[in-house]
Amino acid sequence: MDWRDQPRGNPRPRNRTPQRLVKRILHWRSWLKDHCPLGEFGAEAIRRQLQLQKVSPLPCTRTIERILGRAGLLTCSRRRRLAPPPPGWYLRELAEGRAELDTFDFVEDLAIRGGPSIAVLNGISLYGSLAAAWPQTAFTTSDVLDCLSAHWRAVGLPRYVQFDNDTRFQGPHSLPGRLGRVVHLCLCLGIIPIFTPPRETGFQAKIESFNYLWQAKVWHRRQHSGLASLQQHSHQFIRAHRQRHAARIEAAPLRLPWADPSSRQISQPQVIFLRRTTDTGSASVLETSLAVDKQWPNRLVRCELDVLTSELKIHALRRRQPDWQPLLVTRKLPVKITPWDTHKTG
């Protein structure tokens, strides 16, 4: 008799998830969607909830994803991405994880039906993912000073802070060589401000992602009766977000304690501008066009300005070679700074 004609015996039965566990998974998925402060109801969130309920045996994330997929509740699929450069690759101290960076941005033109237009100032740190959000009707530079000083007083000072080129952060754009009150506050506190390239979102990916998350989990998730209701839900979200990232916050680079700055005493004089050169190899910094290098057209540069000596050092940057940052040229750029003490931060 040929070996193919021999009986093979009973096939090995497939492991099946108990129906009771399936019902639990679907129940917690529905509950998390309606009640989780973070608005998370995917497989990992469900597994954490089952773990809190001491379910045994605890299913793995892939099993939960398979159950959600069979129920038609899997909202996204996994995708592959190429490895990006290290976080903060454009500064060696950041890329090596020796310093923390806070980044801030606005979300504006949010409208409550029958109520005022809403804006929110969001912030998050690079390594610890320490989040903050301040929803209110509008923001001035004085409001930004209040929010930043209150935040840093509560959680400590980072080494760097990153903004886009909004006038409430950088200062007026009407005259060359002008820096505003927020920059002066940072310099008095010993924080190095960084300004990202105009019309480029890559350097702001961390805060843009958090802006989207805040809108998805706070703004779009519920109908808000007014500003007070929005602020309450935003506060709950931020508190839950910090609890979720407590381990990362603890492991992040050290933040310095708040120390009341002298009115006009600059603790450190450096301001950094990330820019892209033109096709002729020049760069615009504080409304001033500076010749950099004709052999470096349409490329990224890091401009380090010393506000006390007016010395501007311009370094080449390249994402594919983050360790290669040679000095291209040194220029002079005199600046005037509006002191922050024209508005008391409390």
LUMFIDO-689566 format. One line per 2 residues: number of its first residue (from 0); for each residue x, y, z of N, C-alpha, C. Coordinates in steps of 0.1 Angstrom, whole numbers, padded with zeros to 4 digits. Each point is the difference from the previous one (the first is absolute). Layout:
// LUMFIDO-689566
NUM> X,Y,Z,X,Y,Z,X,Y,Z ~ ...
END
This chain:
// LUMFIDO-689566
0> 0009,-0012,0000,-0009,0012,0000,0009,0013,0000 ~ -0003,0009,-0009,0007,0012,-0001,-0002,0008,0013
2> 0010,0008,0004,-0001,0008,0012,-0011,0010,0000 ~ -0003,0005,-0013,-0010,0010,-0001,-0014,-0006,0003
4> -0001,-0014,-0001,-0013,-0006,0003,-0002,-0003,0015 ~ 0010,0002,0008,-0001,-0003,0014,-0009,0010,0007
6> -0008,-0004,0010,-0008,0010,0007,0008,0009,0008 ~ -0004,0013,0000,0008,0011,0006,-0005,0002,0015
8> -0011,-0005,0004,-0005,0002,0013,-0007,0013,0001 ~ -0005,0004,0012,-0008,0012,0001,0009,0012,-0001
10> -0005,0010,-0007,0008,0013,-0001,0000,0007,0013 ~ 0011,0007,0003,0002,0008,0013,-0011,0011,0000
12> -0008,0000,0011,-0011,0010,0001,0006,0014,0001 ~ -0006,0010,-0006,0005,0014,0001,-0005,0006,0014
14> 0009,0008,0005,-0004,0007,0013,-0010,0010,-0003 ~ -0011,0000,0007,-0011,0010,-0002,-0001,0008,0012
16> -0002,0013,-0002,-0002,0009,0011,-0014,-0003,0007 ~ -0001,-0001,0013,-0013,-0003,0006,-0010,0012,-0003
18> -0012,-0004,-0002,-0010,0010,-0004,-0002,0010,0011 ~ 0002,-0004,0013,-0002,0009,0011,0011,0011,-0001
20> 0012,-0003,-0004,0011,0010,-0001,-0003,0009,-0012 ~ -0005,-0006,-0011,-0004,0009,-0011,-0010,0010,0004
22> -0010,-0004,0008,-0010,0010,0004,0006,0011,0009 ~ 0010,-0005,0009,0006,0010,0008,0008,0010,-0008
24> 0007,-0005,-0010,0008,0009,-0009,-0009,0010,-0007 ~ -0011,-0004,-0005,-0009,0009,-0007,-0007,0009,0009
26> -0002,-0004,0012,-0006,0009,0011,0009,0011,0003 ~ 0013,-0003,0003,0009,0010,0004,0004,0009,-0011
28> -0001,-0005,-0013,0002,0009,-0011,-0010,0011,-0001 ~ -0013,-0004,0002,-0011,0009,0000,0001,0010,0012
30> 0004,-0005,0012,0000,0008,0012,0012,0010,-0002 ~ 0011,-0004,-0004,0012,0009,-0002,-0003,0011,-0010
32> -0007,-0003,-0010,-0003,0010,-0011,-0009,0011,0006 ~ -0008,-0003,0010,-0009,0010,0005,0006,0007,0013
34> 0008,-0007,0007,0004,0005,0014,0015,0002,0002 ~ 0009,-0005,-0009,0014,0002,0003,0004,0014,-0002
36> 0006,0007,0010,0004,0014,-0001,0010,0002,-0012 ~ 0008,-0010,-0003,0009,0002,-0012,-0006,-0003,-0013
38> -0013,-0005,0000,-0006,-0004,-0012,0006,-0012,-0007 ~ 0007,-0008,0007,0006,-0012,-0006,-0008,-0012,0002
40> -0003,-0008,-0011,-0008,-0012,0001,0005,-0010,-0010 ~ 0013,0000,-0003,0006,-0010,-0008,0004,-0013,0008
42> 0007,-0008,-0007,0004,-0013,0006,0008,0001,0012 ~ 0010,0010,0000,0009,0001,0011,-0008,0006,0012
44> -0009,0009,-0002,-0008,0006,0011,-0009,-0011,0006 ~ -0006,-0008,-0008,-0008,-0011,0005,0008,-0010,0008
46> 0012,-0003,-0005,0008,-0009,0008,0004,0005,0014 ~ 0003,0013,0000,0003,0007,0013,-0012,-0001,0009
48> -0012,0002,-0005,-0012,-0001,0008,-0002,-0014,0005 ~ 0002,-0010,-0008,-0002,-0014,0004,0010,-0003,0011
50> 0012,0005,-0002,0011,-0002,0010,-0004,0006,0014 ~ -0006,0012,-0001,-0005,0006,0013,-0011,-0008,0006
52> -0008,-0007,-0008,-0011,-0009,0005,0005,-0014,0004 ~ 0013,-0002,-0002,0006,-0013,0004,-0006,-0011,-0007
54> -0002,0002,-0013,-0005,-0011,-0009,0012,-0010,-0002 ~ -0003,-0013,0001,0010,-0010,-0002,-0006,-0012,-0007
56> 0006,-0005,-0011,0013,0005,-0005,-0002,0013,-0008 ~ 0010,0009,0001,-0001,0013,-0007,0003,-0002,-0015
58> -0009,0004,-0009,0003,-0001,-0014,0010,0010,-0005 ~ 0007,-0004,-0010,0010,0010,-0005,-0007,0010,-0009
60> 0008,0010,-0004,-0006,0011,-0008,-0004,-0005,-0014 ~ 0007,-0009,-0006,-0003,-0006,-0013,-0013,-0007,0001
62> -0003,-0008,0011,-0013,-0007,0001,-0011,0010,0001 ~ 0002,0011,0008,-0011,0010,0001,-0003,0006,-0014
64> 0011,0003,-0007,-0002,0006,-0014,-0007,-0010,-0009 ~ 0003,-0012,0001,-0007,-0010,-0008,-0015,0000,0003
66> -0004,0000,0013,-0014,0000,0004,-0007,0013,-0004 ~ 0007,0011,0001,-0006,0013,-0005,-0002,0000,-0015
68> 0010,-0006,-0007,-0001,-0001,-0014,-0012,-0009,-0005 ~ -0002,-0011,0007,-0012,-0008,-0003,-0013,0007,0002
70> 0000,0009,0010,-0012,0007,0003,-0001,0013,-0008 ~ 0009,0002,-0009,0000,0012,-0008,0003,0013,0007
72> 0008,-0001,0011,0002,0012,0009,0015,0004,-0001 ~ 0008,-0006,-0008,0014,0004,-0002,0001,0012,-0009
74> 0003,0011,0006,-0001,0013,-0008,0013,0003,-0008 ~ 0011,-0007,0003,0012,0003,-0008,0008,-0012,-0001
76> 0009,0000,-0009,0009,-0011,-0002,0015,0004,0003 ~ 0008,-0009,0003,0014,0003,0002,0007,0003,-0013
78> 0010,0009,0001,0007,0004,-0013,0015,0001,0004 ~ 0009,-0003,-0010,0014,0001,0002,0005,0014,-0003
80> 0010,0005,0008,0006,0013,-0002,0015,-0002,0000 ~ 0006,0009,-0008,0015,0000,0000,0004,0006,0013
82> 0012,-0004,0005,0005,0005,0013,0003,0015,-0002 ~ -0005,0009,0008,0003,0014,-0001,0013,0004,0007
84> 0005,0012,-0001,0012,0004,0007,-0004,0001,0015 ~ 0010,0000,0009,-0004,0000,0015,-0007,0013,0003
86> -0008,0000,0011,-0008,0012,0004,0010,0011,0003 ~ -0003,0012,-0005,0008,0012,0002,0014,-0001,-0007
88> 0000,-0007,-0012,0013,-0003,-0007,0007,0013,-0003 ~ -0006,0011,-0001,0006,0012,-0005,0008,0007,0011
90> 0000,-0005,0012,0009,0004,0011,0005,-0012,0007 ~ 0013,-0001,0001,0007,-0012,0005,-0005,-0003,0015
92> -0001,0011,0008,-0004,-0002,0014,-0014,-0007,0001 ~ -0009,0004,-0009,-0013,-0006,-0001,0000,-0014,-0005
94> 0007,-0002,-0011,0001,-0013,-0007,0006,-0011,0010 ~ 0009,0004,0008,0006,-0009,0010,-0008,-0002,0012
96> -0011,0007,0001,-0009,-0002,0012,0005,0007,0013 ~ 0009,0010,-0002,0006,0006,0012,-0008,0013,0005
98> -0010,0003,-0008,-0008,0012,0004,-0014,-0002,-0005 ~ -0009,0007,0007,-0015,0000,-0004,-0004,0012,-0008
100> -0010,-0002,-0008,-0005,0011,-0008,-0015,0001,0001 ~ -0005,0012,0003,-0015,0002,-0001,-0003,0007,-0013
102> -0011,-0004,-0006,-0005,0006,-0012,-0014,0005,0002 ~ -0004,0012,-0006,-0013,0005,0002,-0006,0005,-0013
104> -0013,0000,-0001,-0006,0004,-0013,-0015,0003,0003 ~ -0006,0008,-0009,-0014,0004,0001,-0009,-0009,-0008
106> -0012,-0003,0004,-0011,-0004,-0008,-0011,0010,0001 ~ -0004,0006,-0011,-0009,0011,0000,-0012,-0002,-0009
108> -0010,0010,0002,-0012,0000,-0008,-0009,-0012,0002 ~ -0001,-0004,0013,-0009,-0010,0004,-0013,0007,0005
110> -0011,-0004,-0005,-0013,0007,0003,-0009,-0009,0008 ~ -0005,0005,0011,-0011,-0006,0008,-0013,0005,-0005
112> -0009,-0008,-0003,-0013,0004,-0006,-0007,0010,0011 ~ -0003,0012,-0005,-0006,0009,0009,0009,0007,0010
114> 0013,-0003,-0002,0010,0005,0010,0011,0007,-0007 ~ 0011,0003,0007,0011,0007,-0006,0009,-0009,-0008
116> 0009,0006,-0008,0011,-0007,-0007,0010,-0004,0011 ~ 0006,-0012,-0002,0009,-0005,0010,0014,-0002,-0006
118> 0010,0003,0008,0014,-0003,-0004,0006,-0008,0012 ~ 0010,-0008,-0003,0006,-0008,0010,0015,0000,-0002
120> 0008,0002,0010,0014,-0001,0000,0004,-0013,0005 ~ 0006,-0009,-0008,0004,-0013,0004,0016,-0001,0002
122> 0004,-0008,0009,0014,-0003,0001,0003,-0014,0004 ~ 0012,-0005,-0004,0004,-0013,0003,0015,-0001,-0001
124> 0006,-0008,0009,0015,-0002,0000,0004,-0011,-0009 ~ 0013,0001,-0004,0005,-0009,-0011,0001,-0014,0006
126> 0007,-0002,0011,0003,-0013,0006,-0010,-0005,0010 ~ -0005,0008,0008,-0010,-0004,0011,-0014,0000,-0005
128> -0003,0007,-0011,-0014,0001,-0005,-0009,0007,0011 ~ 0006,0009,0007,-0007,0008,0011,-0009,0010,-0007
130> -0013,-0002,0001,-0009,0008,-0008,-0007,0011,0008 ~ -0004,0010,-0007,-0008,0011,0006,-0009,0006,-0011
132> -0011,0006,0005,-0010,0006,-0009,-0007,0011,0007 ~ -0002,0012,-0007,-0007,0011,0006,-0011,0005,-0010
134> -0012,-0005,0001,-0010,0006,-0009,-0006,0013,0005 ~ -0002,0010,-0008,-0006,0012,0004,-0005,0007,-0013
136> -0006,0012,0001,-0006,0006,-0011,0010,0006,-0010 ~ 0012,0005,0005,0010,0006,-0008,0013,0001,0007
138> 0011,0001,-0007,0013,0001,0006,0008,0012,-0004 ~ 0006,0007,0009,0009,0011,-0002,0014,-0005,0005
140> 0010,0009,-0003,0013,-0004,0006,0000,0000,0015 ~ -0008,0008,0006,-0001,0000,0015,-0006,-0013,0005
142> -0010,-0005,-0008,-0006,-0013,0004,0011,-0012,-0002 ~ 0008,0001,-0010,0010,-0010,-0002,0010,0000,0012
144> 0004,0012,0004,0009,0001,0011,-0006,-0006,0013 ~ -0013,0003,0002,-0006,-0006,0012,0000,-0015,-0001
146> -0004,-0006,-0011,-0001,-0014,-0001,0014,-0007,0001 ~ 0010,0006,-0007,0014,-0006,0001,0005,0001,0014
148> -0001,0011,0006,0006,0002,0014,-0007,-0009,0010 ~ -0014,-0002,-0001,-0007,-0009,0009,0004,-0014,-0003
150> 0001,-0004,-0012,0004,-0014,-0003,0014,-0003,0005 ~ 0010,0008,-0003,0013,-0002,0004,0002,0001,0015
152> -0008,0008,0007,0000,0001,0014,-0004,-0013,0007 ~ -0010,-0007,-0007,-0005,-0012,0005,0008,-0012,-0003
154> 0006,-0001,-0012,0007,-0013,-0004,0015,0002,-0001 ~ 0005,0012,0000,0015,0002,-0001,0003,0005,-0014
156> 0013,0004,-0001,0004,0007,-0013,0008,-0010,-0009 ~ -0004,-0001,-0013,0008,-0008,-0009,0013,0008,-0004
158> 0009,-0007,-0007,0011,0007,-0006,-0003,0008,-0012 ~ -0009,-0006,-0008,-0004,0007,-0013,-0015,0001,0000
160> -0005,0010,-0008,-0014,0002,-0003,-0001,0003,-0015 ~ -0010,-0006,-0007,-0001,0002,-0014,-0014,0006,-0004
162> 0001,0009,-0009,-0012,0007,-0005,0000,0001,-0015 ~ -0012,0003,-0006,0000,0004,-0014,0003,0015,0000
164> -0002,0007,-0011,0003,0014,-0001,-0011,0010,0002 ~ -0010,-0005,0008,-0011,0009,0003,0005,0012,0008
166> -0006,0012,-0003,0005,0012,0007,-0002,0000,0015 ~ -0009,-0008,0005,-0002,-0001,0014,0012,-0007,0007
168> 0007,-0008,-0008,0011,-0007,0005,0013,0007,-0003 ~ 0002,0003,-0013,0013,0006,-0004,0001,0015,0002
170> -0011,0007,-0002,0000,0014,0000,-0004,0006,-0013 ~ -0001,0013,-0001,-0005,0006,-0012,0008,-0002,-0013
172> -0006,-0002,-0011,0007,-0002,-0013,0001,0013,-0008 ~ -0005,0011,0005,0000,0012,-0008,0013,0006,-0002
174> 0010,-0002,0010,0013,0006,-0001,0010,-0011,0001 ~ 0012,0001,-0006,0010,-0010,0001,0007,0000,0014
176> 0005,-0011,0004,0007,-0001,0012,-0007,0002,0013 ~ -0013,-0004,0000,-0008,0002,0012,-0004,-0013,0006
178> 0001,-0001,0013,-0004,-0012,0008,-0010,0005,0011 ~ -0010,-0009,0003,-0010,0004,0009,0002,-0004,0014
180> -0011,0002,0008,0000,-0002,0015,0002,-0015,0004 ~ -0006,-0009,-0008,0001,-0014,0003,0014,-0005,-0001
182> 0007,0005,-0011,0014,-0003,-0001,0008,0005,0012 ~ -0002,0012,0004,0007,0006,0011,-0002,-0008,0013
184> -0013,-0004,0002,-0002,-0008,0012,0008,-0013,0000 ~ 0000,-0007,-0012,0008,-0012,-0001,0015,0003,0003
186> 0005,0010,-0005,0014,0003,0002,0003,0003,0014 ~ -0009,0007,0007,0002,0003,0014,-0001,-0012,0009
188> -0008,-0010,-0005,-0001,-0013,0008,0011,-0010,-0004 ~ 0008,0003,-0009,0011,-0009,-0004,-0005,-0010,-0010
190> -0011,0002,-0007,-0005,-0009,-0010,0004,0005,-0014 ~ 0004,-0010,-0008,0004,0004,-0014,-0012,-0001,-0009
192> -0006,0011,-0006,-0011,-0001,-0009,0005,-0004,-0014 ~ -0009,-0009,-0006,0003,-0005,-0014,-0012,0004,-0009
194> 0002,0005,-0012,-0010,0004,-0009,0001,-0009,-0013 ~ -0011,-0006,-0003,0001,-0010,-0011,-0001,0007,-0014
196> 0003,-0007,-0011,0000,0007,-0013,-0015,0003,-0004 ~ -0002,0012,-0006,-0014,0003,-0004,-0005,-0010,-0010
198> -0013,-0003,0001,-0007,-0008,-0010,0006,-0014,-0001 ~ 0006,-0005,0010,0005,-0014,0001,-0005,-0006,0013
200> -0007,-0012,-0001,-0006,-0006,0011,0008,-0011,0007 ~ 0011,-0005,-0007,0008,-0011,0006,0005,0002,0014
202> 0005,0012,0002,0006,0003,0013,-0011,0001,0011 ~ -0012,0003,-0004,-0011,0001,0010,-0009,-0012,0000
204> 0006,-0012,-0004,-0008,-0012,-0001,-0006,-0004,0014 ~ 0008,0002,0010,-0004,-0004,0014,-0012,0008,0004
206> 0000,0013,-0001,-0011,0008,0005,-0012,-0001,-0010 ~ 0003,-0001,-0013,-0011,-0002,-0009,-0008,-0012,0002
208> 0007,-0011,0004,-0006,-0013,0003,-0009,0002,0013 ~ 0006,0007,0009,-0008,0003,0013,-0012,0009,-0003
210> 0001,0010,-0009,-0011,0008,-0003,-0011,-0008,-0006 ~ 0003,-0010,-0009,-0010,-0009,-0006,-0006,-0008,0011
212> 0008,-0006,0009,-0005,-0008,0011,-0010,0008,0009 ~ 0004,0012,0003,-0009,0008,0009,-0013,0003,-0007
214> 0000,0003,-0013,-0012,0003,-0007,-0009,-0013,-0001 ~ 0007,-0011,-0002,-0008,-0013,-0002,-0006,-0004,0013
216> 0007,0001,0011,-0004,-0006,0013,-0007,0010,0009 ~ 0001,0013,-0003,-0007,0010,0009,-0010,0008,-0008
218> 0005,0006,-0011,-0009,0009,-0008,-0011,-0007,-0007 ~ 0003,-0010,-0008,-0010,-0007,-0009,-0007,-0011,0008
220> 0004,-0004,0012,-0006,-0011,0006,-0013,0003,0007 ~ -0002,0012,0004,-0012,0004,0007,-0005,0013,-0005
222> -0013,0002,0003,-0006,0013,-0003,0002,0009,0013 ~ 0007,0011,-0002,0003,0008,0012,-0010,0012,0000
224> -0006,0002,0012,-0010,0010,0002,0006,0014,0001 ~ 0013,0001,0004,0007,0012,0001,0015,-0001,0003
226> 0007,0011,0002,0014,-0001,0002,0003,-0007,0013 ~ -0008,0001,0011,0003,-0007,0012,-0001,-0015,-0001
228> -0009,-0005,-0008,-0001,-0014,-0003,0012,-0005,-0007 ~ 0004,0007,-0010,0012,-0003,-0008,0012,-0001,0009
230> 0002,0010,0008,0012,0001,0009,0000,-0012,0010 ~ -0012,-0004,0005,-0001,-0011,0009,0004,-0013,-0007
232> -0005,-0003,-0012,0003,-0012,-0007,0015,0000,-0005 ~ 0005,0012,-0003,0015,0001,-0004,0008,-0003,0012
234> -0004,0005,0012,0008,-0003,0012,0000,-0015,0003 ~ -0011,-0007,-0001,-0001,-0014,0002,0009,-0008,-0009
236> 0000,0005,-0013,0009,-0007,-0010,0014,0002,0003 ~ 0005,0012,0004,0014,0003,0003,0004,-0008,0012
238> -0009,-0001,0010,0004,-0008,0012,0001,-0015,-0003 ~ -0009,-0005,-0008,0001,-0014,-0004,0012,-0002,-0009
240> 0003,0009,-0009,0012,-0001,-0008,0013,-0001,0008 ~ 0001,0009,0010,0012,0000,0008,0001,-0013,0008
242> -0011,-0005,0005,0000,-0013,0007,0005,-0011,-0009 ~ -0005,0000,-0013,0004,-0011,-0009,0015,0001,-0003
244> 0006,0012,0000,0014,0002,-0004,0008,0002,0013 ~ -0004,-0004,0011,0007,0003,0013,0014,-0006,-0001
246> 0002,-0012,-0005,0013,-0006,-0001,0009,0007,-0009 ~ -0005,0005,-0011,0008,0008,-0010,0004,0013,0006
248> -0009,0006,0007,0003,0013,0007,0011,-0001,0010 ~ -0001,-0011,0008,0010,-0003,0010,0014,-0003,-0006
250> 0000,-0007,-0012,0013,-0004,-0006,0005,0011,-0009 ~ -0007,0011,-0002,0005,0011,-0009,0012,0007,0006
252> 0007,0007,-0009,0011,0009,0006,-0005,0009,0010 ~ 0009,0003,0009,-0003,0008,0012,-0005,0014,-0003
254> -0010,0004,0006,-0005,0014,-0001,0004,0008,0013 ~ 0004,0012,-0002,0005,0008,0011,-0012,0007,0007
256> 0002,0002,0013,-0011,0007,0007,-0002,0014,-0004 ~ -0012,0005,0002,-0003,0014,-0004,0007,0009,0010
258> 0006,0011,-0006,0007,0010,0008,-0005,0014,-0006 ~ -0005,0008,0009,-0005,0013,-0005,0011,0008,-0008
260> -0002,0003,-0012,0011,0007,-0008,0001,0015,0004 ~ 0012,0005,-0001,0001,0015,0001,-0007,0006,-0011
262> -0004,0013,0002,-0008,0007,-0010,0007,0000,-0014 ~ 0013,0004,0000,0006,0001,-0013,0014,-0008,-0001
264> 0002,-0008,0010,0012,-0008,0000,-0001,-0012,-0009 ~ 0008,-0001,-0010,0000,-0012,-0009,0009,-0010,0005
266> -0005,-0012,0003,0008,-0011,0005,0008,-0007,-0011 ~ -0006,-0002,-0011,0008,-0005,-0012,-0005,0007,-0012
268> 0009,0004,-0010,-0003,0009,-0010,-0003,-0006,-0014 ~ -0002,-0014,-0001,-0001,-0006,-0013,-0014,-0002,-0004
270> -0003,0003,-0013,-0012,-0002,-0007,0003,-0008,-0012 ~ -0008,-0010,-0003,0003,-0009,-0012,-0011,0002,-0010
272> 0003,0001,-0013,-0009,0001,-0011,0003,-0011,-0010 ~ -0009,-0009,-0002,0001,-0010,-0011,-0006,0006,-0012
274> 0008,0000,-0011,-0004,0006,-0012,0004,-0009,-0012 ~ -0006,0003,-0012,0004,-0006,-0012,0005,0011,-0010
276> 0011,-0003,-0006,0006,0010,-0009,-0007,0001,-0013 ~ 0002,0012,-0007,-0007,0002,-0013,0009,-0007,-0011
278> -0005,0001,-0012,0008,-0006,-0011,0013,0007,-0002 ~ 0002,0012,0006,0013,0006,-0002,0009,-0002,0013
280> -0005,-0008,0010,0008,-0003,0011,-0001,0011,0012 ~ -0010,0008,0000,-0002,0009,0011,-0011,-0004,0009
282> -0001,0005,0012,-0010,-0003,0010,-0006,0012,0006 ~ -0013,0000,0004,-0006,0011,0006,-0002,-0002,0015
284> 0006,0009,0008,-0001,-0001,0015,-0005,0014,0005 ~ -0011,0000,0007,-0006,0012,0005,-0001,0011,-0010
286> -0006,-0004,-0011,-0002,0010,-0012,0012,0005,-0006 ~ 0011,-0007,0002,0013,0004,-0006,0006,-0011,-0008
288> 0003,0003,-0013,0006,-0010,-0009,0015,0000,0002 ~ 0005,-0012,0002,0014,-0002,0003,0006,-0010,-0010
290> 0011,0003,-0006,0007,-0009,-0009,0006,-0011,0008 ~ -0002,-0013,-0004,0005,-0011,0007,0011,-0007,-0008
292> -0005,-0007,-0010,0010,-0008,-0009,-0007,-0003,-0013 ~ 0006,0004,-0011,-0006,-0003,-0013,0000,-0015,-0003
294> 0009,-0008,0007,0000,-0014,-0002,-0010,-0008,0009 ~ -0008,0008,0007,-0010,-0006,0009,-0014,0006,-0002
296> -0005,-0002,-0013,-0013,0006,-0003,-0011,-0009,0004 ~ -0011,0006,0004,-0013,-0007,0003,0003,-0011,0011
298> 0008,0003,0009,0004,-0010,0010,-0003,0006,0014 ~ -0001,-0009,0010,-0002,0004,0014,0012,0005,0006
300> -0001,0010,0009,0011,0006,0008,-0005,0002,0014 ~ 0009,0000,0009,-0003,0004,0014,0008,0013,0003
302> -0008,0011,0003,0006,0013,0003,0000,0003,0015 ~ 0012,0000,0006,0001,0003,0014,0004,0014,0003
304> -0009,0008,0006,0002,0014,0002,0003,0003,0015 ~ 0011,0007,0002,0003,0005,0013,-0005,0014,0001
306> -0011,0003,0008,-0006,0013,0000,0008,0010,0007 ~ 0011,-0003,0008,0008,0009,0006,0012,0005,-0009
308> 0005,-0009,-0008,0011,0004,-0009,-0004,0002,-0014 ~ -0013,-0004,-0003,-0005,0001,-0014,0006,-0010,-0010
310> 0008,-0009,0005,0006,-0010,-0008,-0010,-0011,-0004 ~ 0000,-0003,-0013,-0009,-0010,-0006,0008,-0011,-0006
312> 0000,-0012,0005,0007,-0012,-0006,-0010,-0008,-0007 ~ 0003,-0003,-0013,-0009,-0008,-0008,0006,-0014,-0003
314> -0007,-0010,0004,0005,-0014,-0002,-0009,-0007,-0011 ~ 0006,-0009,-0008,-0007,-0008,-0009,-0007,-0011,0007
316> -0012,-0004,-0005,-0008,-0011,0006,-0004,-0009,-0012 ~ 0000,-0013,0003,-0005,-0010,-0009,-0006,-0012,0007
318> -0012,-0003,-0003,-0007,-0011,0007,0006,-0013,-0001 ~ 0005,-0003,-0012,0007,-0013,-0003,0013,-0001,0007
320> 0006,0011,0004,0013,0000,0008,-0002,0009,0012 ~ -0007,-0004,0010,-0003,0008,0011,0013,0004,0008
322> 0010,-0008,0000,0012,0003,0007,0009,0010,-0007 ~ -0003,0002,-0013,0009,0009,-0008,-0007,0014,0000
324> 0006,0010,0008,-0005,0013,0002,0011,0010,-0001 ~ 0007,0002,-0011,0011,0009,0000,-0004,0015,0000
326> 0009,0008,0005,-0002,0015,0000,0003,0005,-0014 ~ -0010,0007,-0006,0001,0005,-0013,0005,0014,-0001
328> -0005,0009,0009,0004,0014,0000,-0004,0006,0013 ~ 0006,0011,0003,-0003,0008,0012,-0003,0015,-0005
330> -0012,0005,0005,-0004,0013,-0004,-0003,0008,0013 ~ -0003,0013,-0002,-0004,0009,0010,-0015,0004,-0002
332> -0008,-0001,0011,-0014,0003,-0001,-0005,0007,0013 ~ 0001,0014,0000,-0004,0007,0012,-0015,-0002,0002
334> -0005,-0001,0013,-0014,-0002,0003,-0004,0009,0011 ~ -0013,0002,0001,-0006,0007,0011,-0011,-0009,0006
336> 0000,0000,0013,-0009,-0009,0007,-0010,0008,0009 ~ -0013,-0003,-0001,-0009,0006,0009,0000,-0007,0013
338> 0002,0007,0011,0001,-0008,0013,-0013,-0005,0004 ~ 0000,-0012,0006,-0012,-0007,0005,-0006,0007,0012
340> 0008,0008,0007,-0005,0005,0013,-0010,0012,-0003 ~ -0003,0003,-0013,-0010,0010,-0002,-0014,-0007,0003
342> 0000,-0013,0001,-0012,-0007,0005,0004,-0009,0011 ~ -0005,0001,0012,0004,-0008,0011,-0007,-0014,-0001
344> 0009,-0010,0002,-0005,-0014,-0001,-0006,-0005,0013 ~ 0000,0007,0010,-0007,-0004,0013,0009,-0006,0010
END
